[in-house]
Amino acid sequence: MAKYYQPDIETASLEEMRAIQNEKLVKQVKRVYENVEYYRKLMDEKGVTPDDIKSVDDLHKLPFLTKADLRDAYPYGLLGTDLKNCVRIHSTSGTTGKRVVAFYTQADIDLWDDCCARAIVAAGGSNEDVCQVAYGYGLFTGGFGLNGGSQKVGCLTLPMSSGNTERQIQFMQDLRSTILCCTPSYAAYIGETLKEMGLTPEDINLKAGIFGAEPWTEEMRRDIEKSLGIKAYDIYGLTESTGPGVAFECEEQTGMHINEDHFLAEIIDPDTGEVLPEGSKGELVFTSLDKEGFPLLRYRTRDICVLSRKKCSCGRTLIKMAKPMGRSDDMLIIRGVNVFPSQIETVLLQEGYSPNYLIEVDRANNVDTLDISVELSPEQFSDTVKELSAKEKALANAIKTMLGINPKVHLVAPKTITRSEGKAVRVIDKRKLHD
């Protein structure tokens, strides 16, 4: 029988959940309108007042928020309460423009911890587990989120942060860690290091991993599961909304349950903003129903996915989101073709290559170029130059079949591509696409 952290919520009927959402939404819209000048102006411009929002059915009347709004309002423009009520901030790891800073009251942190606790229990965690948190701490939300959730569950919590991989493995062995929390690319790196140290999954005690903060494919999931001897669970979150724990995977692994008593989800057409019916593919939009410090209404995530209320064997009734199929804002358009890095990763893993790769896009003589460097394993690197050339050609053909465009593929030596202990850098776009 499945275990739940908060069974009354996690198994609530749709009618019960709607009642919770309706009550929270009405209160939140009123509070945001009264306390957040930036959003009040957006509502006024759209001609909507809190009195117009009586239930979830009225959500579509509210204006959207975008990442651009968050940057425009930096640092305090979207603060939802007096600053003295806030006890912590976190920030996105964006590389361009102003960073996004999110504020948290103590109630926000308690809510966040509960959401992450649900994820840990869904992955089989209990107060008998040792949970090794290898997400980065600091401004990044990953470490603090899973740390708080682990403590709520009652796990022995190892706040390792990322890096020093051999020490990570030593602690796994010495303290008999059973659950690993980190980015999927770092989990893959830990698995790689384990093998290099002459160890096997049988030499550690991990049973489960909770991985998020970056896109990863089903092929990469299987690779991680094999290299660490675990079941790998997905977790989803945004710094803007709270951090990891907005949604989480159960043992069925057919999508992530959204904590919809806290986060109300919509799918919209990314071009028109029109709300799409359940089961439609589109852009994911979240409304924070009870966040105090940084209460975002109808925030456009840019993640492309599908929502479903199909019955889940785990018994949870929380709506599910599919694994994001890319982002509407990091999609590459190369020679007129829409390309998502996840498509390339899928081909690489299907063809037996590692998830260590780098995509470089440039423009020469007004023509887009696509170069993909793929790291070989030591066994693969022992091949002759002629053999490697044949493999590059075969891999390029496989990618062309997937994308419809010809890439240049470069098979490079082991350890050539820089490893990431946080979010992996997979794409470098050198094109000057804007003035």
Secondary structure as a PSIPRED ss2 file (coil, helix, strand):
# PSIPRED VFORMAT (PSIPRED V4.0)

   1 M C   1.000  0.000  0.000
   2 A C   1.000  0.000  0.000
   3 K C   1.000  0.000  0.000
   4 Y C   1.000  0.000  0.000
   5 Y C   1.000  0.000  0.000
   6 Q C   1.000  0.000  0.000
   7 P H   0.000  1.000  0.000
   8 D H   0.000  1.000  0.000
   9 I H   0.000  1.000  0.000
  10 E H   0.000  1.000  0.000
  11 T C   1.000  0.000  0.000
  12 A C   1.000  0.000  0.000
  13 S C   1.000  0.000  0.000
  14 L H   0.000  1.000  0.000
  15 E H   0.000  1.000  0.000
  16 E H   0.000  1.000  0.000
  17 M H   0.000  1.000  0.000
  18 R H   0.000  1.000  0.000
  19 A H   0.000  1.000  0.000
  20 I H   0.000  1.000  0.000
  21 Q H   0.000  1.000  0.000
  22 N H   0.000  1.000  0.000
  23 E H   0.000  1.000  0.000
  24 K H   0.000  1.000  0.000
  25 L H   0.000  1.000  0.000
  26 V H   0.000  1.000  0.000
  27 K H   0.000  1.000  0.000
  28 Q H   0.000  1.000  0.000
  29 V H   0.000  1.000  0.000
  30 K H   0.000  1.000  0.000
  31 R H   0.000  1.000  0.000
  32 V H   0.000  1.000  0.000
  33 Y H   0.000  1.000  0.000
  34 E H   0.000  1.000  0.000
  35 N H   0.000  1.000  0.000
  36 V C   1.000  0.000  0.000
  37 E H   0.000  1.000  0.000
  38 Y H   0.000  1.000  0.000
  39 Y H   0.000  1.000  0.000
  40 R H   0.000  1.000  0.000
  41 K H   0.000  1.000  0.000
  42 L H   0.000  1.000  0.000
  43 M H   0.000  1.000  0.000
  44 D H   0.000  1.000  0.000
  45 E H   0.000  1.000  0.000
  46 K H   0.000  1.000  0.000
  47 G C   1.000  0.000  0.000
  48 V C   1.000  0.000  0.000
  49 T C   1.000  0.000  0.000
  50 P H   0.000  1.000  0.000
  51 D H   0.000  1.000  0.000
  52 D H   0.000  1.000  0.000
  53 I C   1.000  0.000  0.000
  54 K C   1.000  0.000  0.000
  55 S C   1.000  0.000  0.000
  56 V H   0.000  1.000  0.000
  57 D H   0.000  1.000  0.000
  58 D H   0.000  1.000  0.000
  59 L H   0.000  1.000  0.000
  60 H H   0.000  1.000  0.000
  61 K H   0.000  1.000  0.000
  62 L C   1.000  0.000  0.000
  63 P C   1.000  0.000  0.000
  64 F C   1.000  0.000  0.000
  65 L E   0.000  0.000  1.000
  66 T C   1.000  0.000  0.000
  67 K H   0.000  1.000  0.000
  68 A H   0.000  1.000  0.000
  69 D H   0.000  1.000  0.000
  70 L H   0.000  1.000  0.000
  71 R H   0.000  1.000  0.000
  72 D H   0.000  1.000  0.000
  73 A C   1.000  0.000  0.000
  74 Y C   1.000  0.000  0.000
  75 P C   1.000  0.000  0.000
  76 Y C   1.000  0.000  0.000
  77 G C   1.000  0.000  0.000
  78 L C   1.000  0.000  0.000
  79 L C   1.000  0.000  0.000
  80 G C   1.000  0.000  0.000
  81 T C   1.000  0.000  0.000
  82 D C   1.000  0.000  0.000
  83 L H   0.000  1.000  0.000
  84 K H   0.000  1.000  0.000
  85 N H   0.000  1.000  0.000
  86 C E   0.000  0.000  1.000
  87 V E   0.000  0.000  1.000
  88 R E   0.000  0.000  1.000
  89 I E   0.000  0.000  1.000
  90 H E   0.000  0.000  1.000
  91 S E   0.000  0.000  1.000
  92 T C   1.000  0.000  0.000
  93 S C   1.000  0.000  0.000
  94 G C   1.000  0.000  0.000
  95 T C   1.000  0.000  0.000
  96 T C   1.000  0.000  0.000
  97 G C   1.000  0.000  0.000
  98 K C   1.000  0.000  0.000
  99 R C   1.000  0.000  0.000
 100 V C   1.000  0.000  0.000
 101 V E   0.000  0.000  1.000
 102 A E   0.000  0.000  1.000
 103 F E   0.000  0.000  1.000
 104 Y E   0.000  0.000  1.000
 105 T E   0.000  0.000  1.000
 106 Q H   0.000  1.000  0.000
 107 A H   0.000  1.000  0.000
 108 D H   0.000  1.000  0.000
 109 I H   0.000  1.000  0.000
 110 D H   0.000  1.000  0.000
 111 L H   0.000  1.000  0.000
 112 W H   0.000  1.000  0.000
 113 D H   0.000  1.000  0.000
 114 D H   0.000  1.000  0.000
 115 C H   0.000  1.000  0.000
 116 C H   0.000  1.000  0.000
 117 A H   0.000  1.000  0.000
 118 R H   0.000  1.000  0.000
 119 A H   0.000  1.000  0.000
 120 I H   0.000  1.000  0.000
 121 V H   0.000  1.000  0.000
 122 A H   0.000  1.000  0.000
 123 A C   1.000  0.000  0.000
 124 G C   1.000  0.000  0.000
 125 G C   1.000  0.000  0.000
 126 S C   1.000  0.000  0.000
 127 N C   1.000  0.000  0.000
 128 E C   1.000  0.000  0.000
 129 D C   1.000  0.000  0.000
 130 V E   0.000  0.000  1.000
 131 C E   0.000  0.000  1.000
 132 Q E   0.000  0.000  1.000
 133 V E   0.000  0.000  1.000
 134 A C   1.000  0.000  0.000
 135 Y C   1.000  0.000  0.000
 136 G C   1.000  0.000  0.000
 137 Y C   1.000  0.000  0.000
 138 G C   1.000  0.000  0.000
 139 L C   1.000  0.000  0.000
 140 F C   1.000  0.000  0.000
 141 T H   0.000  1.000  0.000
 142 G H   0.000  1.000  0.000
 143 G H   0.000  1.000  0.000
 144 F H   0.000  1.000  0.000
 145 G H   0.000  1.000  0.000
 146 L H   0.000  1.000  0.000
 147 N H   0.000  1.000  0.000
 148 G H   0.000  1.000  0.000
 149 G H   0.000  1.000  0.000
 150 S H   0.000  1.000  0.000
 151 Q H   0.000  1.000  0.000
 152 K H   0.000  1.000  0.000
 153 V H   0.000  1.000  0.000
 154 G C   1.000  0.000  0.000
 155 C C   1.000  0.000  0.000
 156 L E   0.000  0.000  1.000
 157 T E   0.000  0.000  1.000
 158 L E   0.000  0.000  1.000
 159 P C   1.000  0.000  0.000
 160 M C   1.000  0.000  0.000
 161 S C   1.000  0.000  0.000
 162 S C   1.000  0.000  0.000
 163 G C   1.000  0.000  0.000
 164 N C   1.000  0.000  0.000
 165 T H   0.000  1.000  0.000
 166 E H   0.000  1.000  0.000
 167 R H   0.000  1.000  0.000
 168 Q H   0.000  1.000  0.000
 169 I H   0.000  1.000  0.000
 170 Q H   0.000  1.000  0.000
 171 F H   0.000  1.000  0.000
 172 M H   0.000  1.000  0.000
 173 Q H   0.000  1.000  0.000
 174 D H   0.000  1.000  0.000
 175 L H   0.000  1.000  0.000
 176 R C   1.000  0.000  0.000
 177 S C   1.000  0.000  0.000
 178 T C   1.000  0.000  0.000
 179 I E   0.000  0.000  1.000
 180 L E   0.000  0.000  1.000
 181 C E   0.000  0.000  1.000
 182 C E   0.000  0.000  1.000
 183 T C   1.000  0.000  0.000
 184 P H   0.000  1.000  0.000
 185 S H   0.000  1.000  0.000
 186 Y H   0.000  1.000  0.000
 187 A H   0.000  1.000  0.000
 188 A H   0.000  1.000  0.000
 189 Y H   0.000  1.000  0.000
 190 I H   0.000  1.000  0.000
 191 G H   0.000  1.000  0.000
 192 E H   0.000  1.000  0.000
 193 T H   0.000  1.000  0.000
 194 L H   0.000  1.000  0.000
 195 K H   0.000  1.000  0.000
 196 E H   0.000  1.000  0.000
 197 M C   1.000  0.000  0.000
 198 G C   1.000  0.000  0.000
 199 L C   1.000  0.000  0.000
 200 T C   1.000  0.000  0.000
 201 P H   0.000  1.000  0.000
 202 E H   0.000  1.000  0.000
 203 D H   0.000  1.000  0.000
 204 I C   1.000  0.000  0.000
 205 N C   1.000  0.000  0.000
 206 L C   1.000  0.000  0.000
 207 K C   1.000  0.000  0.000
 208 A E   0.000  0.000  1.000
 209 G E   0.000  0.000  1.000
 210 I E   0.000  0.000  1.000
 211 F E   0.000  0.000  1.000
 212 G C   1.000  0.000  0.000
 213 A C   1.000  0.000  0.000
 214 E C   1.000  0.000  0.000
 215 P C   1.000  0.000  0.000
 216 W C   1.000  0.000  0.000
 217 T C   1.000  0.000  0.000
 218 E H   0.000  1.000  0.000
 219 E H   0.000  1.000  0.000
 220 M H   0.000  1.000  0.000
 221 R H   0.000  1.000  0.000
 222 R H   0.000  1.000  0.000
 223 D H   0.000  1.000  0.000
 224 I H   0.000  1.000  0.000
 225 E H   0.000  1.000  0.000
 226 K H   0.000  1.000  0.000
 227 S H   0.000  1.000  0.000
 228 L H   0.000  1.000  0.000
 229 G C   1.000  0.000  0.000
 230 I C   1.000  0.000  0.000
 231 K E   0.000  0.000  1.000
 232 A E   0.000  0.000  1.000
 233 Y E   0.000  0.000  1.000
 234 D E   0.000  0.000  1.000
 235 I E   0.000  0.000  1.000
 236 Y E   0.000  0.000  1.000
 237 G E   0.000  0.000  1.000
 238 L E   0.000  0.000  1.000
 239 T C   1.000  0.000  0.000
 240 E C   1.000  0.000  0.000
 241 S C   1.000  0.000  0.000
 242 T C   1.000  0.000  0.000
 243 G E   0.000  0.000  1.000
 244 P E   0.000  0.000  1.000
 245 G E   0.000  0.000  1.000
 246 V E   0.000  0.000  1.000
 247 A E   0.000  0.000  1.000
 248 F E   0.000  0.000  1.000
 249 E E   0.000  0.000  1.000
 250 C C   1.000  0.000  0.000
 251 E C   1.000  0.000  0.000
 252 E C   1.000  0.000  0.000
 253 Q C   1.000  0.000  0.000
 254 T C   1.000  0.000  0.000
 255 G C   1.000  0.000  0.000
 256 M E   0.000  0.000  1.000
 257 H E   0.000  0.000  1.000
 258 I E   0.000  0.000  1.000
 259 N C   1.000  0.000  0.000
 260 E C   1.000  0.000  0.000
 261 D C   1.000  0.000  0.000
 262 H C   1.000  0.000  0.000
 263 F E   0.000  0.000  1.000
 264 L E   0.000  0.000  1.000
 265 A E   0.000  0.000  1.000
 266 E E   0.000  0.000  1.000
 267 I E   0.000  0.000  1.000
 268 I E   0.000  0.000  1.000
 269 D C   1.000  0.000  0.000
 270 P C   1.000  0.000  0.000
 271 D C   1.000  0.000  0.000
 272 T C   1.000  0.000  0.000
 273 G C   1.000  0.000  0.000
 274 E C   1.000  0.000  0.000
 275 V E   0.000  0.000  1.000
 276 L C   1.000  0.000  0.000
 277 P C   1.000  0.000  0.000
 278 E C   1.000  0.000  0.000
 279 G C   1.000  0.000  0.000
 280 S C   1.000  0.000  0.000
 281 K C   1.000  0.000  0.000
 282 G E   0.000  0.000  1.000
 283 E E   0.000  0.000  1.000
 284 L E   0.000  0.000  1.000
 285 V E   0.000  0.000  1.000
 286 F E   0.000  0.000  1.000
 287 T E   0.000  0.000  1.000
 288 S E   0.000  0.000  1.000
 289 L C   1.000  0.000  0.000
 290 D C   1.000  0.000  0.000
 291 K C   1.000  0.000  0.000
 292 E C   1.000  0.000  0.000
 293 G C   1.000  0.000  0.000
 294 F C   1.000  0.000  0.000
 295 P C   1.000  0.000  0.000
 296 L C   1.000  0.000  0.000
 297 L C   1.000  0.000  0.000
 298 R C   1.000  0.000  0.000
 299 Y E   0.000  0.000  1.000
 300 R E   0.000  0.000  1.000
 301 T E   0.000  0.000  1.000
 302 R E   0.000  0.000  1.000
 303 D E   0.000  0.000  1.000
 304 I E   0.000  0.000  1.000
 305 C E   0.000  0.000  1.000
 306 V C   1.000  0.000  0.000
 307 L E   0.000  0.000  1.000
 308 S E   0.000  0.000  1.000
 309 R C   1.000  0.000  0.000
 310 K C   1.000  0.000  0.000
 311 K C   1.000  0.000  0.000
 312 C C   1.000  0.000  0.000
 313 S C   1.000  0.000  0.000
 314 C C   1.000  0.000  0.000
 315 G C   1.000  0.000  0.000
 316 R C   1.000  0.000  0.000
 317 T C   1.000  0.000  0.000
 318 L C   1.000  0.000  0.000
 319 I C   1.000  0.000  0.000
 320 K E   0.000  0.000  1.000
 321 M E   0.000  0.000  1.000
 322 A C   1.000  0.000  0.000
 323 K C   1.000  0.000  0.000
 324 P C   1.000  0.000  0.000
 325 M C   1.000  0.000  0.000
 326 G C   1.000  0.000  0.000
 327 R E   0.000  0.000  1.000
 328 S C   1.000  0.000  0.000
 329 D C   1.000  0.000  0.000
 330 D C   1.000  0.000  0.000
 331 M C   1.000  0.000  0.000
 332 L E   0.000  0.000  1.000
 333 I E   0.000  0.000  1.000
 334 I E   0.000  0.000  1.000
 335 R C   1.000  0.000  0.000
 336 G C   1.000  0.000  0.000
 337 V E   0.000  0.000  1.000
 338 N E   0.000  0.000  1.000
 339 V E   0.000  0.000  1.000
 340 F C   1.000  0.000  0.000
 341 P H   0.000  1.000  0.000
 342 S H   0.000  1.000  0.000
 343 Q H   0.000  1.000  0.000
 344 I H   0.000  1.000  0.000
 345 E H   0.000  1.000  0.000
 346 T H   0.000  1.000  0.000
 347 V H   0.000  1.000  0.000
 348 L H   0.000  1.000  0.000
 349 L H   0.000  1.000  0.000
 350 Q H   0.000  1.000  0.000
 351 E C   1.000  0.000  0.000
 352 G C   1.000  0.000  0.000
 353 Y C   1.000  0.000  0.000
 354 S C   1.000  0.000  0.000
 355 P C   1.000  0.000  0.000
 356 N C   1.000  0.000  0.000
 357 Y E   0.000  0.000  1.000
 358 L E   0.000  0.000  1.000
 359 I E   0.000  0.000  1.000
 360 E E   0.000  0.000  1.000
 361 V E   0.000  0.000  1.000
 362 D E   0.000  0.000  1.000
 363 R E   0.000  0.000  1.000
 364 A E   0.000  0.000  1.000
 365 N C   1.000  0.000  0.000
 366 N C   1.000  0.000  0.000
 367 V E   0.000  0.000  1.000
 368 D E   0.000  0.000  1.000
 369 T E   0.000  0.000  1.000
 370 L E   0.000  0.000  1.000
 371 D E   0.000  0.000  1.000
 372 I E   0.000  0.000  1.000
 373 S E   0.000  0.000  1.000
 374 V E   0.000  0.000  1.000
 375 E E   0.000  0.000  1.000
 376 L C   1.000  0.000  0.000
 377 S C   1.000  0.000  0.000
 378 P H   0.000  1.000  0.000
 379 E H   0.000  1.000  0.000
 380 Q H   0.000  1.000  0.000
 381 F H   0.000  1.000  0.000
 382 S C   1.000  0.000  0.000
 383 D C   1.000  0.000  0.000
 384 T C   1.000  0.000  0.000
 385 V H   0.000  1.000  0.000
 386 K H   0.000  1.000  0.000
 387 E H   0.000  1.000  0.000
 388 L H   0.000  1.000  0.000
 389 S H   0.000  1.000  0.000
 390 A H   0.000  1.000  0.000
 391 K H   0.000  1.000  0.000
 392 E H   0.000  1.000  0.000
 393 K H   0.000  1.000  0.000
 394 A H   0.000  1.000  0.000
 395 L H   0.000  1.000  0.000
 396 A H   0.000  1.000  0.000
 397 N H   0.000  1.000  0.000
 398 A H   0.000  1.000  0.000
 399 I H   0.000  1.000  0.000
 400 K H   0.000  1.000  0.000
 401 T H   0.000  1.000  0.000
 402 M H   0.000  1.000  0.000
 403 L H   0.000  1.000  0.000
 404 G C   1.000  0.000  0.000
 405 I C   1.000  0.000  0.000
 406 N C   1.000  0.000  0.000
 407 P C   1.000  0.000  0.000
 408 K E   0.000  0.000  1.000
 409 V E   0.000  0.000  1.000
 410 H E   0.000  0.000  1.000
 411 L E   0.000  0.000  1.000
 412 V E   0.000  0.000  1.000
 413 A C   1.000  0.000  0.000
 414 P C   1.000  0.000  0.000
 415 K C   1.000  0.000  0.000
 416 T C   1.000  0.000  0.000
 417 I C   1.000  0.000  0.000
 418 T C   1.000  0.000  0.000
 419 R C   1.000  0.000  0.000
 420 S C   1.000  0.000  0.000
 421 E C   1.000  0.000  0.000
 422 G C   1.000  0.000  0.000
 423 K C   1.000  0.000  0.000
 424 A C   1.000  0.000  0.000
 425 V C   1.000  0.000  0.000
 426 R C   1.000  0.000  0.000
 427 V E   0.000  0.000  1.000
 428 I E   0.000  0.000  1.000
 429 D E   0.000  0.000  1.000
 430 K C   1.000  0.000  0.000
 431 R C   1.000  0.000  0.000
 432 K C   1.000  0.000  0.000
 433 L C   1.000  0.000  0.000
 434 H C   1.000  0.000  0.000
 435 D C   1.000  0.000  0.000
